[in-house]
Amino acid sequence: MKLKEILVGIEGIRAKGNLDLDITNVDSDSRNISENGMFIAISGYETDGVNYINDAIKNGASVIMVEESVELKSLSIPENVTLVVVKDTRTALAICACNFYNNPSRKFKLIGVTGTKGKTTTTYMIKKILEKQGKKVGLIGTIAIYIGEKKIEESSRTTPESIKLQKIFSRMVEENVDVVVMEVSSQSLKLNRVLGCDFDIGIFTNFTEDHISPNEHPDMEDYFNSKMKLFDMCKVAFTNADDIYGAKVARIANTPEITTYGIDNFCHILAKDITITNSYVDFKMKIDNKNERIKTCIPGRFSVYNSLAAICACTKLGANAEQIKEALLEVRVPGRSEIVDNKKDLNIMIDYAHSPESLQSILQAVKSYTKGRVISVFGCGGDRDTHKRPIMGEISGRVADYTIITSDNPRTEDPDTIVAEIETGIKKTKGQYTCIVDRTEAIKAAIEMANKNDIIVLAGKGHEPYQEINHKKYPFDERIIVRDIIENMKDKK
């Protein structure tokens, strides 16, 4: 594609060199640049793309794009390389990505799901329902990227960088996908990764404190305003009326058509007669003006909200009641209220809960139906919001019968320090607890103390098959670890 075509829509461009070049690849990672490539230098949290311009040129870049704040004299760009200067390279990257891949999101229906909790489960529910309808569905989110039943890759972040996202979209077009459902993170909205995407439907699940840190959002206002960007980009929106911020979305969003769903407050789509057990939740709602009983095998009140959001989106795209009921009965989501089968027949649940609200939600949910004790095993990630650590400790101390505070993904922080910060919160309660920093040993301790009436909740890591320590990811799949621990315990008898 011609460079001048790739740059269409970017305001305030200044350029030196040939704009009639044929460009074969575009990227913000110099390692991905090849002959006749365009390198866009982005300033990240840890590295500055300007430092990799020479590497990009060595790899074959014929175009370099930088921000106007860069000291151009310091760059030493060869005469045969075109230099493009823009106000914001992140915005420019997103626009260039859309142009380079011929705006693929215009060629299928695109559903974006944002919110603090429930994004992953809601997207899986939507995918399952639409597949019952006979549609080919693409999914992009925290766990993995799918085209139909085919897993393309494990996800490294909830929403990919714009150039990768448009490349994925392009592949989905080539494979004749009808609908794409994707989790849209606040970071992706703030950093313009989804700029230029043609969203047909936007969903707001809920909003609670999370992702407040120097590398994410400075405060809750910035976090919420980032999420609101999705509703400037979609044609139809569905939002949770029982969530304070969800109700606010309904009042202030610029989306032409907004529908509310909920349980307690006035809304357009209401769930009632709810039953929650340790293996499922069911409820009644109207679909096509007829009362229907909906059941899903993901227990907890939050599953009602996720189901409502999914049903709203899918009925908008033509799904009927039978397709919805059949799909929600079958849907399973890795790392979300996931029960681990084991030879001791213990109740062991893996859940991605990693914020105060999500931890409280899952612990209260299992508490309501567990005959024995709730044994909570959790930690907090390093290089993330430190404010939530004592809060989560206090929550587990109040709700769980026994807590084992342990490590999560410490990243570059000292795991002992993180555990100690969590402990300051649990000390405010009368809850029984212990601290075992080694997560494998913590899980083992929980299993050794549990009986068949108890439930162990391994919170925080969910679907993640790794533990991140000092920028390196070590294999750590809790399903495998649980089974290995139990197998070894059996061998010792």
C-alpha positions in Angstrom: 0.0 0.0 0.0 1.2 3.5 -0.8 2.4 5.5 2.2 0.1 8.4 1.4 -2.9 6.0 1.6 -1.8 4.7 5.0 -1.6 8.3 6.4 -5.1 9.3 5.4 -7.0 10.7 8.3 -4.0 11.8 10.4 -4.1 15.5 11.1 -1.2 17.9 11.2 1.3 15.7 9.4 4.8 17.1 8.5 7.0 15.0 6.3 10.4 14.9 4.7 10.9 12.5 1.9 8.9 10.5 -0.6 5.2 9.9 0.3 4.6 7.7 -2.8 6.5 4.7 -1.4 5.1 1.2 -1.4 4.9 0.0 2.2 4.6 -3.7 3.0 4.6 -3.7 6.8 3.8 -1.3 9.7 4.7 -1.7 13.3 5.8 0.0 16.6 8.2 -2.8 17.4 11.5 -2.5 15.5 12.0 -6.3 15.7 8.9 -6.8 13.5 10.0 -4.3 10.8 11.2 -5.8 7.5 12.1 -4.5 4.0 10.0 -1.5 2.9 8.5 -1.1 6.4 7.1 1.8 8.4 8.3 2.1 12.0 6.2 4.2 14.3 8.1 5.3 17.4 5.9 5.2 20.5 6.9 6.3 24.0 5.9 3.5 26.4 6.0 3.2 30.1 9.4 1.4 30.1 11.0 2.2 26.7 10.9 4.9 24.1 10.5 3.9 20.5 12.9 6.6 19.4 15.7 4.6 20.8 15.0 1.8 18.3 14.9 3.9 15.1 18.3 2.7 14.0 17.3 -0.9 14.6 14.2 -0.4 12.5 16.2 1.1 9.7 18.7 -1.8 9.8 15.7 -4.2 9.5 14.5 -2.4 6.3 12.3 0.5 7.4 11.9 3.1 4.6 9.6 5.3 6.7 10.1 6.5 10.3 7.2 8.2 12.2 7.9 10.3 15.4 6.1 12.8 17.5 6.6 16.5 17.1 8.2 16.7 20.6 11.2 14.7 19.4 14.4 16.6 18.7 14.8 15.8 15.0 18.4 16.8 14.7 19.4 14.0 17.1 17.8 11.3 14.9 20.3 11.1 12.0 17.7 9.7 9.6 19.3 8.7 6.2 18.3 10.7 3.1 16.6 7.7 1.5 14.3 7.2 4.5 11.1 9.2 4.7 10.5 11.0 8.1 6.9 11.7 9.2 6.2 13.9 12.2 2.8 13.8 13.9 1.3 15.2 17.1 0.6 11.8 18.7 2.1 8.5 17.4 -0.3 6.3 19.4 -3.3 7.9 17.6 -1.4 7.8 14.3 -0.5 4.1 14.8 -4.2 3.2 15.2 -5.3 5.2 12.1 -2.4 3.7 10.0 -3.3 0.2 11.2 -6.9 0.6 10.1 -5.9 2.0 6.7 -3.1 -0.6 6.1 -5.6 -3.5 6.7 -8.4 -1.8 4.8 -10.7 -1.2 7.8 -11.6 -4.8 8.5 -14.0 -4.0 11.4 -16.4 -2.6 8.9 -16.8 -6.0 7.3 -18.4 -7.8 10.3 -20.5 -7.0 13.3 -18.3 -5.9 16.2 -19.3 -6.1 19.9 -17.1 -4.5 22.5 -17.5 -5.3 26.2 -16.0 -3.1 28.9 -16.2 -2.9 32.7 -14.1 -3.9 35.7 -15.6 -7.4 36.1 -17.5 -9.8 33.9 -15.9 -9.0 30.5 -14.4 -12.4 29.9 -17.5 -14.4 30.9 -19.8 -12.1 29.0 -17.8 -12.5 25.8 -17.7 -16.3 26.1 -21.5 -16.3 26.6 -22.1 -14.1 23.6 -19.8 -16.3 21.4 -21.7 -19.4 22.5 -25.1 -18.0 21.8 -24.2 -16.6 18.4 -22.7 -19.9 17.4 -26.0 -21.6 18.3 -27.5 -19.1 15.9 -25.2 -20.5 13.2 -22.8 -17.6 13.1 -19.1 -17.8 12.8 -17.7 -15.9 15.7 -14.3 -14.4 16.5 -13.3 -13.7 20.1 -10.5 -11.4 21.5 -9.9 -11.1 25.2 -8.0 -11.8 28.4 -7.7 -15.5 27.9 -7.1 -16.1 24.2 -8.0 -15.2 20.7 -10.4 -17.5 18.8 -11.8 -17.8 15.3 -14.7 -20.2 15.7 -13.5 -23.1 17.7 -9.9 -22.6 16.7 -7.7 -21.0 19.2 -5.3 -18.6 17.4 -3.1 -17.8 20.4 -3.0 -17.2 24.1 -3.4 -13.5 25.0 -0.6 -11.5 26.5 -3.0 -8.5 27.2 -6.8 -8.1 27.3 -6.9 -5.9 24.1 -4.0 -6.1 21.6 -2.0 -3.1 20.4 -3.8 -1.4 17.4 -1.6 -2.8 14.7 -1.9 -6.3 15.9 -5.6 -5.9 16.5 -6.3 -4.8 12.9 -4.1 -7.7 11.6 -6.3 -10.1 13.7 -9.4 -8.4 12.3 -8.1 -8.8 8.8 -7.5 -12.5 9.3 -11.0 -12.9 10.7 -12.4 -11.2 7.5 -10.4 -13.7 5.4 -11.9 -16.6 7.4 -15.4 -15.2 6.9 -16.2 -14.4 10.5 -19.7 -12.9 10.9 -19.4 -11.4 14.4 -16.4 -10.5 16.5 -16.8 -10.0 20.3 -14.0 -8.5 22.2 -13.0 -7.3 25.7 -12.2 -3.6 25.5 -9.9 -2.7 28.4 -9.7 0.8 29.9 -6.0 0.9 28.9 -6.8 0.1 25.3 -9.3 3.0 25.2 -7.0 5.4 27.0 -4.1 4.5 24.7 -6.2 4.6 21.5 -5.6 0.9 20.6 -9.2 0.6 19.4 -9.4 4.0 17.7 -11.0 3.5 14.2 -12.8 0.3 15.1 -16.4 0.2 13.9 -18.3 -1.0 17.0 -21.9 -2.0 16.4 -22.6 -2.8 20.0 -21.0 -1.7 23.3 -21.6 -3.3 26.7 -20.8 -1.8 30.2 -20.8 -4.6 32.8 -19.9 -2.7 36.0 -17.3 -0.4 37.5 -15.3 -0.7 40.7 -11.8 0.3 41.9 -9.0 -1.4 40.0 -6.1 -0.6 37.7 -5.2 2.5 39.7 -1.4 2.8 39.5 1.4 4.9 38.0 1.4 2.6 34.9 -2.4 2.5 34.5 -4.8 5.1 35.7 -4.0 7.9 38.2 -7.5 7.9 39.7 -11.0 6.6 39.3 -12.1 9.5 37.2 -9.5 8.8 34.6 -10.4 5.0 34.7 -14.1 5.7 34.2 -13.6 8.4 31.5 -11.3 5.9 29.6 -14.1 3.3 29.6 -16.6 5.9 28.4 -14.7 6.3 25.2 -16.3 3.1 23.9 -19.7 4.7 24.0 -18.6 7.4 21.7 -17.7 4.7 19.2 -20.7 2.4 19.1 -24.2 2.5 17.6 -26.0 0.6 20.3 -25.2 0.2 24.0 -26.3 -2.0 26.9 -25.5 -1.1 30.5 -26.0 -2.4 34.0 -28.7 -0.4 35.7 -27.8 -1.8 39.2 -24.3 -0.4 39.0 -23.9 3.3 39.9 -21.6 4.0 37.1 -23.6 1.8 34.7 -26.6 3.9 35.4 -24.4 7.0 34.7 -23.4 5.6 31.4 -27.1 5.4 30.5 -27.5 9.1 31.3 -24.4 10.6 29.7 -23.2 8.3 26.9 -23.4 9.6 23.3 -24.5 6.3 21.9 -27.7 6.7 19.8 -29.5 3.7 21.3 -29.0 2.7 25.0 -30.8 -0.1 26.8 -30.5 -1.0 30.5 -30.5 -4.4 32.2 -30.6 -5.4 35.9 -32.1 -7.1 38.9 -32.9 -4.5 41.5 -33.4 -1.1 39.8 -35.8 0.1 37.1 -34.5 -1.1 33.7 -35.5 -2.2 30.3 -34.4 -5.8 30.7 -35.2 -7.3 34.1 -34.2 -10.6 35.7 -36.5 -12.0 38.5 -37.2 -15.2 40.4 -33.5 -15.9 40.8 -32.2 -19.3 42.1 -28.5 -19.7 43.0 -26.9 -23.0 43.9 -23.4 -24.4 44.2 -23.5 -25.5 40.5 -25.8 -23.2 38.7 -28.0 -20.1 38.6 -31.3 -19.7 37.0 -33.7 -16.8 36.6 -36.8 -15.6 34.7 -36.8 -12.8 32.0 -38.7 -11.7 29.0 -37.5 -12.6 25.5 -39.7 -11.5 22.6 -42.4 -10.6 25.2 -42.5 -14.1 26.6 -41.3 -15.2 30.0 -38.4 -17.6 29.7 -36.5 -19.5 32.4 -32.7 -19.1 31.8 -30.1 -21.4 33.5 -26.3 -21.3 33.4 -23.8 -23.5 35.1 -21.7 -20.6 36.4 -23.0 -20.0 40.0 -23.3 -16.6 41.6 -25.4 -13.5 41.3 -22.9 -11.9 39.0 -23.7 -14.7 36.4 -27.2 -13.2 36.1 -25.7 -9.8 35.1 -23.3 -11.4 32.7 -26.1 -13.5 31.2 -28.4 -10.5 30.8 -25.6 -8.5 29.0 -25.0 -11.4 26.6 -28.7 -11.9 26.0 -29.2 -8.2 25.2 -26.4 -8.2 22.6 -27.5 -11.5 21.0 -31.2 -10.7 20.7 -30.2 -7.5 19.0 -28.4 -9.7 16.4 -31.4 -12.0 16.1 -30.9 -14.9 18.5 -34.0 -16.6 19.8 -34.9 -17.9 23.3 -34.1 -21.6 22.5 -30.6 -20.7 21.2 -30.0 -18.5 24.2 -31.1 -21.2 26.7 -29.2 -24.0 25.1 -26.0 -21.9 24.9 -26.0 -20.6 28.4 -26.5 -24.1 29.8 -23.4 -25.3 28.0 -21.0 -22.3 28.3 -17.8 -22.8 30.4 -15.2 -20.1 31.0 -11.6 -21.0 32.0 -10.6 -19.5 35.3 -14.0 -18.1 36.1 -15.6 -20.0 39.0 -13.9 -23.0 37.5 -14.2 -26.2 39.6 -11.1 -28.4 39.4 -11.9 -32.1 39.3 -9.6 -34.1 41.6 -9.2 -37.6 43.1 -10.0 -36.5 46.6 -13.4 -35.0 45.5 -12.5 -31.7 47.2 -14.3 -28.6 46.2 -11.5 -26.5 44.7 -12.5 -23.4 42.7 -10.1 -21.3 40.5 -11.2 -17.7 39.9 -9.6 -14.7 38.4 -10.8 -12.4 41.2 -8.0 -9.9 41.7 -9.7 -6.8 43.0 -11.5 -6.1 46.3 -14.9 -6.2 44.7 -14.4 -9.4 42.7 -12.8 -11.2 45.7 -15.7 -10.2 47.9 -18.2 -11.2 45.2 -16.7 -14.7 44.7 -16.2 -15.4 48.5 -19.8 -14.3 49.3 -21.2 -16.3 46.5 -19.5 -19.6 47.6 -20.3 -18.8 51.3 -24.0 -18.8 50.5 -24.1 -22.4 49.4 -21.1 -24.1 51.1 -21.9 -26.5 54.0 -18.4 -26.3 55.5 -15.7 -23.7 55.5 -14.6 -21.3 52.8 -10.8 -21.4 52.6 -9.5 -18.4 50.7 -6.0 -18.5 49.0 -5.0 -15.3 47.4 -2.3 -12.7 46.9 -1.9 -9.4 45.0 0.1 -8.6 41.8 3.2 -6.6 42.0 3.7 -3.2 40.2 -0.1 -2.6 40.5 -2.4 -0.7 42.8 -1.0 -1.0 46.3 -4.0 0.6 47.9 -6.2 -2.5 47.4 -3.9 -4.9 49.2 -5.0 -4.3 52.8 -8.6 -3.9 51.6 -8.5 -7.4 50.1 -6.9 -8.8 53.2 -9.8 -7.3 55.3 -12.4 -8.7 52.9 -11.0 -12.2 53.0 -10.7 -12.0 56.8 -14.4 -11.0 57.2 -15.9 -13.4 54.6 -13.8 -16.5 54.5 -13.5 -18.9 57.4 -9.8 -19.3 56.8 -7.3 -17.3 54.7 -3.9 -18.2 53.3 -2.2 -15.1 52.1 0.3 -15.9 49.4 2.1 -14.6 46.3 0.4 -13.8 42.9 2.5 -12.3 40.1 5.0 -10.3 42.2 6.6 -9.0 39.0 9.5 -6.7 40.1 8.3 -6.3 43.7 9.3 -8.3 46.8 6.6 -10.9 47.4 7.1 -10.8 51.2 6.4 -7.1 51.1 3.2 -7.6 49.2 2.0 -10.3 51.6 2.8 -8.1 54.6 0.7 -5.3 53.1 -2.2 -7.6 52.7 -1.8 -8.8 56.2 -2.3 -5.3 57.7 -5.9 -5.5 56.4 -6.7 -9.0 57.7 -5.4 -8.1 61.1 -8.4 -5.7 61.4 -10.7 -8.7 61.4 -11.1 -11.8 63.6 -10.5 -14.0 60.7 -8.1 -17.0 61.0 -5.2 -16.8 58.6 -1.6 -17.7 57.8 0.9 -16.3 55.4 2.7 -18.7 53.0 4.5 -16.8 50.4 5.3 -19.7 48.1 2.0 -20.2 46.2 2.4 -23.9 45.6 3.0 -24.5 49.3 0.0 -22.3 50.1 -2.3 -24.4 47.8 -0.9 -27.5 49.4 -1.7 -26.3 52.9 -5.2 -25.5 51.8 -5.7 -28.9 50.4 -4.3 -30.6 53.4 -6.7 -28.8 55.8 -9.8 -29.1 53.7 -12.6 -31.7 53.9 -15.4 -32.5 51.4 -17.8 -30.0 52.9 -15.3 -27.2 52.5 -14.5 -25.1 49.4 -11.1 -23.8 48.5 -11.1 -20.6 46.4 -7.8 -20.0 44.6 -8.3 -16.4 43.7 -6.3 -14.1 41.5 -4.7 -16.1 38.7 -7.7 -17.7 37.0 -6.8 -18.8 33.5 -3.2 -17.7 33.7 -0.7 -20.6 33.3 2.3 -18.7 34.6 3.7 -16.7 37.5 5.5 -13.5 36.5 8.7 -12.7 38.5 11.2 -10.0 37.4 9.9 -9.7 33.9 10.0 -13.5 33.4 7.0 -15.8 33.2 7.4 -19.2 34.9 5.0 -22.1 34.2 2.3 -22.0 36.9 -1.0 -23.6 36.0 -3.1 -24.1 39.1 -5.1 -26.9 37.7 -1.8 -28.9 37.2 -0.5 -27.9 40.5 -3.6 -29.0 42.4 -3.6 -32.4 40.6 0.1 -32.9 41.3 -0.2 -32.0 45.0 -3.1 -34.5 45.4 -1.4 -37.2 43.4 1.7 -36.9 45.6 -0.3 -36.9 48.7 -1.9 -40.1 47.6 1.4 -41.7 46.7 2.7 -41.0 50.3 -0.2 -43.0 51.8 
